[in-house]
Amino acid sequence: MPEVIQAGGWGMVAGSALLLGALLGYRLRVPQKVIALVMAFGAGVLLSAVSFELVGEAYEEAGLVPAALGTLAGALAYTAGNLWLARRGARHRKRSGHHPDQAQPSEEQDKGSGLALALGALLDGVPESAVIGVGLLHGGAVSAVTVAAVFISNIPEGLSSSAGMRKAGRGKGYVFGVWGAIAAASAVSAVLGYAVVGGFSTAVIAAVTAVAAGAILAMIADTMIPEAFQEAHLAIGLVTVSGFLVSFALSHA
């Protein structure tokens, strides 16, 4: 099978976890503490994957300066996009809506917030998926671990966010339409990561990997950890470390 098709398939697999999480969050009344604990575990998984598979790979391929600059550039780009979306109603897009002051707004409360929420979900998912495609350029070693990490972390993301969307009064058509579109976008992002970046030099590929890593790190700190800490602050450290070790074990299996 051509690797570009493999990239799209793995991107879709990772993105489908968002849809699975959305289904659980919308259909079931999952306790807030369970959502928080799963979110903390997912954050730990991603932190490990970013550290050992993405930033580590960028450092080995291009050295410290490109890896560091790329990571900072990714974090800055994500933060800028996130600030823009936050002003349009997407600040709490990964929140489950349990606390009124951190609930997602309805369309009546904040016109245009529905589109902002969808764009926010896209902003969160694209860097992860692009890295999957880039990983195949290195023989698939990075991709296998990254796919597992993204899949595991996407379930609590979709679960928490869809629960918040439901509480904000958004219908199932909107909720599953958003996450279905993001799953499809994940496949496209993985394909573009493979097809577009594949024509560049090793140094550029390393820099792109670092940029994606920086964006993912900023996303974890800004959206995942706050939701986890809100409900499970006494256990978040242990659960996050557990997720970190699971991802670490996958990368050394």
Secondary structure, 3 states (H helix, E strand, C coil): CCHHHHHHHHHHHHHHHHHHHHHHHHHCCCCHHHHHHHHHHHHHHHHHHHHHHHHHHHHHHHCHHHHHHHHHHHHHHHHHHHHHHHHHHHCCCCCCCCCHHHCCCCCCCCCCHHHHHHHHHHHHHHHHHHHHHHHHCCCCHHHHHHHHHHHHHHHHHHHHHHHHHHHCCCCHHHHHHHHHHHHHHHHHHHHHHHHCHHHCCHHHHHHHHHHHHHHHHHHHHHHHHHHHHHHHCCCHHHHHHHHHHHHHHHHCC
